[in-house]
Amino acid sequence: MASHRRVLAAHPADALAHYHLGFAYGMTGDRRGEIAEYRRAAALGLRQWDFYLNFGRALLESGDLTGTTVALNQAIVIAPDHPEAHFNLGLAYERRGMLAAALDELQTSLRLDPRQPDAQNMVGLVYAEEGNYSRAREVWNDLARTEPDFEPARLNLAILDRVAQGPKDHAPTDRNTLRTAFTFGSR
């Protein structure tokens, strides 16, 4: 971080140095410093897909879902063939309750790289939030079969059994209750 600060002291308009300093802040857990430096880099015109991916992830972790959506959409505009940006945008849309958009982004991510158990798990979660338990079960059964060490799929199947087979007066009916019941995965 000290070397990035020295570069910025000599060249305060170096957008890439602001990005790298922000990334360093993020590695130390300083989310506020990370986002501040990312904002400076964006204001200075940095246009790299990985920058916008990291910016979007930091904003997602901070709870700024609107900013997350803007940053990750920018990453996709710059480099549409990177599954990570689509996956993280799917997470943001899911958290915003935009389930159709979330499903679209998650499925795009999986088309680009089908070997993503976290993305598959999130597809199951979105189906469950929509009340489509049979599709959720199908996704999680397939995931449990193809990725036997991916525990969230097995946990979500067990939760789904309780939700779908429990008494109707005890089954969660709103999206937020369902969302908190299921396991998101390793992210």
C-alpha positions as protocol buffer text, in pm:
chain_id: "A"
residue {
  index: 1
  type: MET
  ca { x: 0 y: 0 z: 0 }
}
residue {
  index: 2
  type: ALA
  ca { x: 287 y: 235 z: 73 }
}
residue {
  index: 3
  type: SER
  ca { x: 423 y: 203 z: -280 }
}
residue {
  index: 4
  type: HIS
  ca { x: 80 y: 279 z: -429 }
}
residue {
  index: 5
  type: ARG
  ca { x: 50 y: 584 z: -205 }
}
residue {
  index: 6
  type: ARG
  ca { x: 394 y: 705 z: -323 }
}
residue {
  index: 7
  type: VAL
  ca { x: 287 y: 662 z: -686 }
}
residue {
  index: 8
  type: LEU
  ca { x: -34 y: 853 z: -617 }
}
residue {
  index: 9
  type: ALA
  ca { x: 155 y: 1133 z: -438 }
}
residue {
  index: 10
  type: ALA
  ca { x: 354 y: 1184 z: -757 }
}
residue {
  index: 11
  type: HIS
  ca { x: 67 y: 1106 z: -998 }
}
residue {
  index: 12
  type: PRO
  ca { x: -270 y: 1170 z: -829 }
}
residue {
  index: 13
  type: ALA
  ca { x: -461 y: 1113 z: -1155 }
}
residue {
  index: 14
  type: ASP
  ca { x: -326 y: 758 z: -1204 }
}
residue {
  index: 15
  type: ALA
  ca { x: -652 y: 561 z: -1217 }
}
residue {
  index: 16
  type: LEU
  ca { x: -476 y: 224 z: -1218 }
}
residue {
  index: 17
  type: ALA
  ca { x: -282 y: 314 z: -902 }
}
residue {
  index: 18
  type: HIS
  ca { x: -611 y: 409 z: -732 }
}
residue {
  index: 19
  type: TYR
  ca { x: -755 y: 71 z: -837 }
}
residue {
  index: 20
  type: HIS
  ca { x: -453 y: -117 z: -701 }
}
residue {
  index: 21
  type: LEU
  ca { x: -459 y: 79 z: -376 }
}
residue {
  index: 22
  type: GLY
  ca { x: -830 y: 5 z: -342 }
}
residue {
  index: 23
  type: PHE
  ca { x: -764 y: -363 z: -402 }
}
residue {
  index: 24
  type: ALA
  ca { x: -494 y: -356 z: -132 }
}
residue {
  index: 25
  type: TYR
  ca { x: -739 y: -193 z: 109 }
}
residue {
  index: 26
  type: GLY
  ca { x: -985 y: -469 z: 31 }
}
residue {
  index: 27
  type: MET
  ca { x: -725 y: -736 z: 103 }
}
residue {
  index: 28
  type: THR
  ca { x: -678 y: -587 z: 449 }
}
residue {
  index: 29
  type: GLY
  ca { x: -1053 y: -572 z: 513 }
}
residue {
  index: 30
  type: ASP
  ca { x: -1083 y: -195 z: 481 }
}
residue {
  index: 31
  type: ARG
  ca { x: -1399 y: -193 z: 269 }
}
residue {
  index: 32
  type: ARG
  ca { x: -1452 y: 183 z: 305 }
}
residue {
  index: 33
  type: GLY
  ca { x: -1099 y: 260 z: 180 }
}
residue {
  index: 34
  type: GLU
  ca { x: -1136 y: 5 z: -98 }
}
residue {
  index: 35
  type: ILE
  ca { x: -1459 y: 156 z: -228 }
}
residue {
  index: 36
  type: ALA
  ca { x: -1328 y: 513 z: -199 }
}
residue {
  index: 37
  type: GLU
  ca { x: -1026 y: 427 z: -414 }
}
residue {
  index: 38
  type: TYR
  ca { x: -1243 y: 238 z: -664 }
}
residue {
  index: 39
  type: ARG
  ca { x: -1468 y: 544 z: -692 }
}
residue {
  index: 40
  type: ARG
  ca { x: -1160 y: 759 z: -765 }
}
residue {
  index: 41
  type: ALA
  ca { x: -1042 y: 514 z: -1031 }
}
residue {
  index: 42
  type: ALA
  ca { x: -1386 y: 513 z: -1195 }
}
residue {
  index: 43
  type: ALA
  ca { x: -1404 y: 893 z: -1187 }
}
residue {
  index: 44
  type: LEU
  ca { x: -1064 y: 904 z: -1356 }
}
residue {
  index: 45
  type: GLY
  ca { x: -1198 y: 686 z: -1637 }
}
residue {
  index: 46
  type: LEU
  ca { x: -1050 y: 342 z: -1569 }
}
residue {
  index: 47
  type: ARG
  ca { x: -1219 y: 90 z: -1800 }
}
residue {
  index: 48
  type: GLN
  ca { x: -1109 y: -264 z: -1714 }
}
residue {
  index: 49
  type: TRP
  ca { x: -1354 y: -548 z: -1665 }
}
residue {
  index: 50
  type: ASP
  ca { x: -1169 y: -687 z: -1361 }
}
residue {
  index: 51
  type: PHE
  ca { x: -1174 y: -343 z: -1198 }
}
residue {
  index: 52
  type: TYR
  ca { x: -1551 y: -322 z: -1235 }
}
residue {
  index: 53
  type: LEU
  ca { x: -1588 y: -682 z: -1116 }
}
residue {
  index: 54
  type: ASN
  ca { x: -1392 y: -606 z: -798 }
}
residue {
  index: 55
  type: PHE
  ca { x: -1572 y: -273 z: -754 }
}
residue {
  index: 56
  type: GLY
  ca { x: -1906 y: -452 z: -789 }
}
residue {
  index: 57
  type: ARG
  ca { x: -1806 y: -723 z: -540 }
}
residue {
  index: 58
  type: ALA
  ca { x: -1696 y: -463 z: -285 }
}
residue {
  index: 59
  type: LEU
  ca { x: -2023 y: -273 z: -326 }
}
residue {
  index: 60
  type: LEU
  ca { x: -2217 y: -600 z: -294 }
}
residue {
  index: 61
  type: GLU
  ca { x: -2041 y: -679 z: 32 }
}
residue {
  index: 62
  type: SER
  ca { x: -2114 y: -328 z: 159 }
}
residue {
  index: 63
  type: GLY
  ca { x: -2485 y: -363 z: 76 }
}
residue {
  index: 64
  type: ASP
  ca { x: -2496 y: -101 z: -202 }
}
residue {
  index: 65
  type: LEU
  ca { x: -2706 y: -308 z: -441 }
}
residue {
  index: 66
  type: THR
  ca { x: -2774 y: -26 z: -686 }
}
residue {
  index: 67
  type: GLY
  ca { x: -2404 y: 58 z: -712 }
}
residue {
  index: 68
  type: THR
  ca { x: -2327 y: -313 z: -744 }
}
residue {
  index: 69
  type: THR
  ca { x: -2564 y: -343 z: -1037 }
}
residue {
  index: 70
  type: VAL
  ca { x: -2410 y: -42 z: -1214 }
}
residue {
  index: 71
  type: ALA
  ca { x: -2051 y: -163 z: -1164 }
}
residue {
  index: 72
  type: LEU
  ca { x: -2117 y: -522 z: -1268 }
}
residue {
  index: 73
  type: ASN
  ca { x: -2315 y: -416 z: -1573 }
}
residue {
  index: 74
  type: GLN
  ca { x: -2013 y: -206 z: -1672 }
}
residue {
  index: 75
  type: ALA
  ca { x: -1788 y: -514 z: -1632 }
}
residue {
  index: 76
  type: ILE
  ca { x: -2024 y: -707 z: -1861 }
}
residue {
  index: 77
  type: VAL
  ca { x: -2028 y: -429 z: -2122 }
}
residue {
  index: 78
  type: ILE
  ca { x: -1647 y: -434 z: -2130 }
}
residue {
  index: 79
  type: ALA
  ca { x: -1608 y: -815 z: -2129 }
}
residue {
  index: 80
  type: PRO
  ca { x: -1936 y: -1006 z: -2168 }
}
residue {
  index: 81
  type: ASP
  ca { x: -1771 y: -1350 z: -2176 }
}
residue {
  index: 82
  type: HIS
  ca { x: -1655 y: -1358 z: -1814 }
}
residue {
  index: 83
  type: PRO
  ca { x: -1888 y: -1573 z: -1601 }
}
residue {
  index: 84
  type: GLU
  ca { x: -1782 y: -1409 z: -1273 }
}
residue {
  index: 85
  type: ALA
  ca { x: -1946 y: -1079 z: -1360 }
}
residue {
  index: 86
  type: HIS
  ca { x: -2272 y: -1249 z: -1459 }
}
residue {
  index: 87
  type: PHE
  ca { x: -2268 y: -1460 z: -1141 }
}
residue {
  index: 88
  type: ASN
  ca { x: -2216 y: -1161 z: -913 }
}
residue {
  index: 89
  type: LEU
  ca { x: -2478 y: -957 z: -1100 }
}
residue {
  index: 90
  type: GLY
  ca { x: -2715 y: -1249 z: -1048 }
}
residue {
  index: 91
  type: LEU
  ca { x: -2642 y: -1230 z: -674 }
}
residue {
  index: 92
  type: ALA
  ca { x: -2717 y: -858 z: -673 }
}
residue {
  index: 93
  type: TYR
  ca { x: -3043 y: -903 z: -862 }
}
residue {
  index: 94
  type: GLU
  ca { x: -3146 y: -1185 z: -628 }
}
residue {
  index: 95
  type: ARG
  ca { x: -3082 y: -966 z: -324 }
}
residue {
  index: 96
  type: ARG
  ca { x: -3284 y: -688 z: -484 }
}
residue {
  index: 97
  type: GLY
  ca { x: -3575 y: -930 z: -535 }
}
residue {
  index: 98
  type: MET
  ca { x: -3539 y: -916 z: -914 }
}
residue {
  index: 99
  type: LEU
  ca { x: -3564 y: -1292 z: -948 }
}
residue {
  index: 100
  type: ALA
  ca { x: -3617 y: -1318 z: -1326 }
}
residue {
  index: 101
  type: ALA
  ca { x: -3312 y: -1098 z: -1390 }
}
residue {
  index: 102
  type: ALA
  ca { x: -3113 y: -1298 z: -1132 }
}
residue {
  index: 103
  type: LEU
  ca { x: -3202 y: -1626 z: -1300 }
}
residue {
  index: 104
  type: ASP
  ca { x: -3106 y: -1487 z: -1640 }
}
residue {
  index: 105
  type: GLU
  ca { x: -2762 y: -1373 z: -1519 }
}
residue {
  index: 106
  type: LEU
  ca { x: -2696 y: -1696 z: -1331 }
}
residue {
  index: 107
  type: GLN
  ca { x: -2788 y: -1902 z: -1635 }
}
residue {
  index: 108
  type: THR
  ca { x: -2565 y: -1685 z: -1854 }
}
residue {
  index: 109
  type: SER
  ca { x: -2281 y: -1744 z: -1611 }
}
residue {
  index: 110
  type: LEU
  ca { x: -2343 y: -2119 z: -1626 }
}
residue {
  index: 111
  type: ARG
  ca { x: -2352 y: -2116 z: -2008 }
}
residue {
  index: 112
  type: LEU
  ca { x: -2009 y: -1953 z: -2003 }
}
residue {
  index: 113
  type: ASP
  ca { x: -1876 y: -2196 z: -1741 }
}
residue {
  index: 114
  type: PRO
  ca { x: -2101 y: -2486 z: -1642 }
}
residue {
  index: 115
  type: ARG
  ca { x: -1865 y: -2597 z: -1362 }
}
residue {
  index: 116
  type: GLN
  ca { x: -1985 y: -2352 z: -1098 }
}
residue {
  index: 117
  type: PRO
  ca { x: -2159 y: -2520 z: -808 }
}
residue {
  index: 118
  type: ASP
  ca { x: -2225 y: -2185 z: -639 }
}
residue {
  index: 119
  type: ALA
  ca { x: -2408 y: -2058 z: -948 }
}
residue {
  index: 120
  type: GLN
  ca { x: -2605 y: -2381 z: -976 }
}
residue {
  index: 121
  type: ASN
  ca { x: -2696 y: -2356 z: -608 }
}
residue {
  index: 122
  type: MET
  ca { x: -2815 y: -1998 z: -656 }
}
residue {
  index: 123
  type: VAL
  ca { x: -3034 y: -2106 z: -948 }
}
residue {
  index: 124
  type: GLY
  ca { x: -3199 y: -2353 z: -711 }
}
residue {
  index: 125
  type: LEU
  ca { x: -3240 y: -2080 z: -452 }
}
residue {
  index: 126
  type: VAL
  ca { x: -3409 y: -1848 z: -703 }
}
residue {
  index: 127
  type: TYR
  ca { x: -3649 y: -2125 z: -803 }
}
residue {
  index: 128
  type: ALA
  ca { x: -3729 y: -2187 z: -436 }
}
residue {
  index: 129
  type: GLU
  ca { x: -3789 y: -1815 z: -378 }
}
residue {
  index: 130
  type: GLU
  ca { x: -4028 y: -1817 z: -673 }
}
residue {
  index: 131
  type: GLY
  ca { x: -4212 y: -2107 z: -511 }
}
residue {
  index: 132
  type: ASN
  ca { x: -4103 y: -2348 z: -784 }
}
residue {
  index: 133
  type: TYR
  ca { x: -3992 y: -2619 z: -544 }
}
residue {
  index: 134
  type: SER
  ca { x: -3986 y: -2893 z: -806 }
}
residue {
  index: 135
  type: ARG
  ca { x: -3733 y: -2702 z: -1018 }
}
residue {
  index: 136
  type: ALA
  ca { x: -3530 y: -2616 z: -707 }
}
residue {
  index: 137
  type: ARG
  ca { x: -3528 y: -2983 z: -608 }
}
residue {
  index: 138
  type: GLU
  ca { x: -3421 y: -3082 z: -960 }
}
residue {
  index: 139
  type: VAL
  ca { x: -3129 y: -2836 z: -954 }
}
residue {
  index: 140
  type: TRP
  ca { x: -3013 y: -2938 z: -607 }
}
residue {
  index: 141
  type: ASN
  ca { x: -3051 y: -3313 z: -676 }
}
residue {
  index: 142
  type: ASP
  ca { x: -2841 y: -3277 z: -989 }
}
residue {
  index: 143
  type: LEU
  ca { x: -2583 y: -3071 z: -803 }
}
residue {
  index: 144
  type: ALA
  ca { x: -2566 y: -3320 z: -515 }
}
residue {
  index: 145
  type: ARG
  ca { x: -2513 y: -3599 z: -769 }
}
residue {
  index: 146
  type: THR
  ca { x: -2246 y: -3422 z: -979 }
}
residue {
  index: 147
  type: GLU
  ca { x: -2072 y: -3245 z: -688 }
}
residue {
  index: 148
  type: PRO
  ca { x: -2107 y: -3484 z: -393 }
}
residue {
  index: 149
  type: ASP
  ca { x: -1872 y: -3274 z: -175 }
}
residue {
  index: 150
  type: PHE
  ca { x: -2078 y: -2957 z: -224 }
}
residue {
  index: 151
  type: GLU
  ca { x: -2265 y: -2960 z: 105 }
}
residue {
  index: 152
  type: PRO
  ca { x: -2498 y: -2661 z: 43 }
}
residue {
  index: 153
  type: ALA
  ca { x: -2693 y: -2865 z: -214 }
}
residue {
  index: 154
  type: ARG
  ca { x: -2761 y: -3144 z: 37 }
}
residue {
  index: 155
  type: LEU
  ca { x: -2849 y: -2892 z: 308 }
}
residue {
  index: 156
  type: ASN
  ca { x: -3087 y: -2709 z: 76 }
}
residue {
  index: 157
  type: LEU
  ca { x: -3258 y: -3036 z: -19 }
}
residue {
  index: 158
  type: ALA
  ca { x: -3316 y: -3108 z: 350 }
}
residue {
  index: 159
  type: ILE
  ca { x: -3449 y: -2755 z: 406 }
}
residue {
  index: 160
  type: LEU
  ca { x: -3668 y: -2786 z: 98 }
}
residue {
  index: 161
  type: ASP
  ca { x: -3816 y: -3107 z: 238 }
}
residue {
  index: 162
  type: ARG
  ca { x: -3913 y: -2924 z: 557 }
}
residue {
  index: 163
  type: VAL
  ca { x: -4050 y: -2622 z: 369 }
}
residue {
  index: 164
  type: ALA
  ca { x: -4244 y: -2812 z: 103 }
}
residue {
  index: 165
  type: GLN
  ca { x: -4374 y: -3094 z: 323 }
}
residue {
  index: 166
  type: GLY
  ca { x: -4434 y: -2904 z: 645 }
}
residue {
  index: 167
  type: PRO
  ca { x: -4771 y: -2781 z: 763 }
}
residue {
  index: 168
  type: LYS
  ca { x: -4900 y: -2503 z: 541 }
}
residue {
  index: 169
  type: ASP
  ca { x: -4939 y: -2270 z: 837 }
}
residue {
  index: 170
  type: HIS
  ca { x: -4567 y: -2310 z: 919 }
}
residue {
  index: 171
  type: ALA
  ca { x: -4424 y: -2291 z: 566 }
}
residue {
  index: 172
  type: PRO
  ca { x: -4249 y: -1962 z: 485 }
}
residue {
  index: 173
  type: THR
  ca { x: -4451 y: -1762 z: 238 }
}
residue {
  index: 174
  type: ASP
  ca { x: -4243 y: -1451 z: 183 }
}
residue {
  index: 175
  type: ARG
  ca { x: -3920 y: -1431 z: -16 }
}
residue {
  index: 176
  type: ASN
  ca { x: -3706 y: -1296 z: 269 }
}
residue {
  index: 177
  type: THR
  ca { x: -3800 y: -1582 z: 501 }
}
residue {
  index: 178
  type: LEU
  ca { x: -3724 y: -1835 z: 227 }
}
residue {
  index: 179
  type: ARG
  ca { x: -3400 y: -1658 z: 140 }
}
residue {
  index: 180
  type: THR
  ca { x: -3272 y: -1683 z: 495 }
}
residue {
  index: 181
  type: ALA
  ca { x: -3374 y: -2049 z: 525 }
}
residue {
  index: 182
  type: PHE
  ca { x: -3154 y: -2177 z: 242 }
}
residue {
  index: 183
  type: THR
  ca { x: -2775 y: -2206 z: 220 }
}
residue {
  index: 184
  type: PHE
  ca { x: -2601 y: -1991 z: -37 }
}
residue {
  index: 185
  type: GLY
  ca { x: -2284 y: -2187 z: -83 }
}
residue {
  index: 186
  type: SER
  ca { x: -1919 y: -2113 z: -47 }
}
residue {
  index: 187
  type: ARG
  ca { x: -1937 y: -1743 z: -133 }
}
